[in-house]
């Protein structure tokens, strides 16, 4: 699916590397990485002390489009997490 602009703004504001955050009242460990000079990006997040897990890839195409590819979860789940997480 094409990534919506509010999601892209929130995703781009997240730092690269590993860090902690809070989402829906829970603590999360988040890792954001990029490959291919930023054309391919990945985010994984694991709920600490819980079972929550977020994983997706984002592909920036030459024409400016950004494709969101969630890993075995709904795009809405990924979008809600990225737009709602508060980084420490």
C-alpha atoms as an extended CHARMM CRD file, in Angstrom:
* protein
*
        88  EXT
         1         1  UNK       CA              0.0000000000        0.0000000000        0.0000000000  PROA      1               0.0000000000
         2         2  UNK       CA              1.0940000000        3.5750000000       -0.5420000000  PROA      2               0.0000000000
         3         3  UNK       CA              2.0910000000        5.0800000000        2.8030000000  PROA      3               0.0000000000
         4         4  UNK       CA             -0.0800000000        8.0650000000        3.8250000000  PROA      4               0.0000000000
         5         5  UNK       CA              1.6280000000       11.4270000000        4.4130000000  PROA      5               0.0000000000
         6         6  UNK       CA              0.8700000000       11.6770000000        8.1760000000  PROA      6               0.0000000000
         7         7  UNK       CA              2.4760000000        8.2480000000        8.6430000000  PROA      7               0.0000000000
         8         8  UNK       CA              5.5440000000        9.2670000000        6.6110000000  PROA      8               0.0000000000
         9         9  UNK       CA              6.0050000000       12.4410000000        8.6780000000  PROA      9               0.0000000000
        10        10  UNK       CA              5.7910000000       10.4650000000       11.9350000000  PROA      10              0.0000000000
        11        11  UNK       CA              8.0900000000        7.7150000000       10.6260000000  PROA      11              0.0000000000
        12        12  UNK       CA             10.6940000000       10.1820000000        9.3620000000  PROA      12              0.0000000000
        13        13  UNK       CA             10.7160000000       11.8740000000       12.7910000000  PROA      13              0.0000000000
        14        14  UNK       CA             11.7510000000        8.6020000000       14.4880000000  PROA      14              0.0000000000
        15        15  UNK       CA             15.5190000000        8.3030000000       14.9470000000  PROA      15              0.0000000000
        16        16  UNK       CA             17.6490000000        5.5580000000       13.4520000000  PROA      16              0.0000000000
        17        17  UNK       CA             19.0490000000        2.9000000000       15.7850000000  PROA      17              0.0000000000
        18        18  UNK       CA             17.6410000000        1.2950000000       18.9020000000  PROA      18              0.0000000000
        19        19  UNK       CA             15.7320000000        3.1220000000       21.6350000000  PROA      19              0.0000000000
        20        20  UNK       CA             12.7520000000        2.9240000000       23.9600000000  PROA      20              0.0000000000
        21        21  UNK       CA              9.2950000000        4.3730000000       23.6260000000  PROA      21              0.0000000000
        22        22  UNK       CA              5.7730000000        4.2830000000       25.0010000000  PROA      22              0.0000000000
        23        23  UNK       CA              2.6590000000        3.3340000000       23.0850000000  PROA      23              0.0000000000
        24        24  UNK       CA             -0.8450000000        2.6300000000       24.4140000000  PROA      24              0.0000000000
        25        25  UNK       CA              0.4270000000        2.7400000000       27.9920000000  PROA      25              0.0000000000
        26        26  UNK       CA              3.1220000000        0.1070000000       27.4060000000  PROA      26              0.0000000000
        27        27  UNK       CA              6.9090000000        0.2890000000       27.0760000000  PROA      27              0.0000000000
        28        28  UNK       CA              8.4580000000       -0.7530000000       23.7640000000  PROA      28              0.0000000000
        29        29  UNK       CA             11.9450000000       -1.4830000000       22.4210000000  PROA      29              0.0000000000
        30        30  UNK       CA             12.2140000000        0.0020000000       18.9120000000  PROA      30              0.0000000000
        31        31  UNK       CA             14.8230000000       -0.4740000000       16.2020000000  PROA      31              0.0000000000
        32        32  UNK       CA             14.7830000000        1.5740000000       12.9960000000  PROA      32              0.0000000000
        33        33  UNK       CA             17.2970000000        0.8280000000       10.2500000000  PROA      33              0.0000000000
        34        34  UNK       CA             17.8790000000        1.7640000000        6.6550000000  PROA      34              0.0000000000
        35        35  UNK       CA             19.5350000000        0.1460000000        3.6800000000  PROA      35              0.0000000000
        36        36  UNK       CA             20.2520000000        1.1420000000        0.0650000000  PROA      36              0.0000000000
        37        37  UNK       CA             21.0120000000        4.7860000000        0.8850000000  PROA      37              0.0000000000
        38        38  UNK       CA             17.6700000000        5.1830000000        2.6690000000  PROA      38              0.0000000000
        39        39  UNK       CA             15.5500000000        3.7770000000       -0.1650000000  PROA      39              0.0000000000
        40        40  UNK       CA             14.6670000000        0.7830000000        2.0290000000  PROA      40              0.0000000000
        41        41  UNK       CA             13.8440000000        1.2100000000        5.7010000000  PROA      41              0.0000000000
        42        42  UNK       CA             12.7370000000       -1.1910000000        8.4160000000  PROA      42              0.0000000000
        43        43  UNK       CA             11.1820000000       -0.7620000000       11.8390000000  PROA      43              0.0000000000
        44        44  UNK       CA             10.7530000000       -3.4590000000       14.4560000000  PROA      44              0.0000000000
        45        45  UNK       CA              9.2390000000       -2.8820000000       17.8840000000  PROA      45              0.0000000000
        46        46  UNK       CA              8.6900000000       -5.2850000000       20.7450000000  PROA      46              0.0000000000
        47        47  UNK       CA              6.4570000000       -4.6450000000       23.7360000000  PROA      47              0.0000000000
        48        48  UNK       CA              8.4700000000       -5.0720000000       26.9340000000  PROA      48              0.0000000000
        49        49  UNK       CA              6.7400000000       -7.4910000000       29.2930000000  PROA      49              0.0000000000
        50        50  UNK       CA              3.9710000000       -8.1290000000       26.7710000000  PROA      50              0.0000000000
        51        51  UNK       CA              3.2280000000       -9.8190000000       23.4940000000  PROA      51              0.0000000000
        52        52  UNK       CA              2.9610000000       -6.8040000000       21.2060000000  PROA      52              0.0000000000
        53        53  UNK       CA              5.1370000000       -6.7850000000       18.0990000000  PROA      53              0.0000000000
        54        54  UNK       CA              5.3910000000       -4.4190000000       15.1320000000  PROA      54              0.0000000000
        55        55  UNK       CA              7.4480000000       -5.0670000000       12.0030000000  PROA      55              0.0000000000
        56        56  UNK       CA              7.3950000000       -3.4780000000        8.5580000000  PROA      56              0.0000000000
        57        57  UNK       CA              9.4710000000       -2.3470000000        5.6270000000  PROA      57              0.0000000000
        58        58  UNK       CA              9.1340000000        0.9640000000        3.8220000000  PROA      58              0.0000000000
        59        59  UNK       CA             10.3680000000        1.3130000000        0.2520000000  PROA      59              0.0000000000
        60        60  UNK       CA             11.0020000000        4.7730000000       -1.2280000000  PROA      60              0.0000000000
        61        61  UNK       CA             10.5580000000        4.5140000000       -4.9900000000  PROA      61              0.0000000000
        62        62  UNK       CA             12.3160000000        6.6990000000       -7.5610000000  PROA      62              0.0000000000
        63        63  UNK       CA              9.0500000000        8.4160000000       -8.4810000000  PROA      63              0.0000000000
        64        64  UNK       CA              8.5760000000        9.6740000000       -4.9190000000  PROA      64              0.0000000000
        65        65  UNK       CA              6.0340000000        7.0760000000       -3.8420000000  PROA      65              0.0000000000
        66        66  UNK       CA              6.5880000000        5.2590000000       -0.5280000000  PROA      66              0.0000000000
        67        67  UNK       CA              5.3490000000        1.6720000000       -0.2530000000  PROA      67              0.0000000000
        68        68  UNK       CA              4.4890000000        0.3370000000        3.1860000000  PROA      68              0.0000000000
        69        69  UNK       CA              4.8840000000       -3.4330000000        3.5640000000  PROA      69              0.0000000000
        70        70  UNK       CA              3.7870000000       -4.6870000000        7.0140000000  PROA      70              0.0000000000
        71        71  UNK       CA              5.1530000000       -8.0700000000        8.0790000000  PROA      71              0.0000000000
        72        72  UNK       CA              2.1670000000      -10.3390000000        8.7490000000  PROA      72              0.0000000000
        73        73  UNK       CA             -0.0010000000       -7.6500000000       10.3320000000  PROA      73              0.0000000000
        74        74  UNK       CA             -2.5280000000       -5.0450000000        9.2770000000  PROA      74              0.0000000000
        75        75  UNK       CA             -1.2580000000       -1.7640000000        7.8470000000  PROA      75              0.0000000000
        76        76  UNK       CA             -3.6310000000        0.0350000000       10.2240000000  PROA      76              0.0000000000
        77        77  UNK       CA             -1.7950000000       -1.5150000000       13.2060000000  PROA      77              0.0000000000
        78        78  UNK       CA              1.5650000000       -0.2800000000       11.8900000000  PROA      78              0.0000000000
        79        79  UNK       CA              0.2400000000        3.1870000000       11.0980000000  PROA      79              0.0000000000
        80        80  UNK       CA             -1.3820000000        3.5840000000       14.5330000000  PROA      80              0.0000000000
        81        81  UNK       CA              1.8530000000        2.5610000000       16.2460000000  PROA      81              0.0000000000
        82        82  UNK       CA              4.1200000000        4.9050000000       14.2840000000  PROA      82              0.0000000000
        83        83  UNK       CA              1.7310000000        7.8440000000       14.6440000000  PROA      83              0.0000000000
        84        84  UNK       CA              1.1710000000        7.1810000000       18.3670000000  PROA      84              0.0000000000
        85        85  UNK       CA              4.5100000000        6.0710000000       19.8110000000  PROA      85              0.0000000000
        86        86  UNK       CA              6.3480000000        8.5310000000       22.0620000000  PROA      86              0.0000000000
        87        87  UNK       CA             10.1210000000        8.0800000000       21.9860000000  PROA      87              0.0000000000
        88        88  UNK       CA             12.0760000000        8.4390000000       25.2390000000  PROA      88              0.0000000000
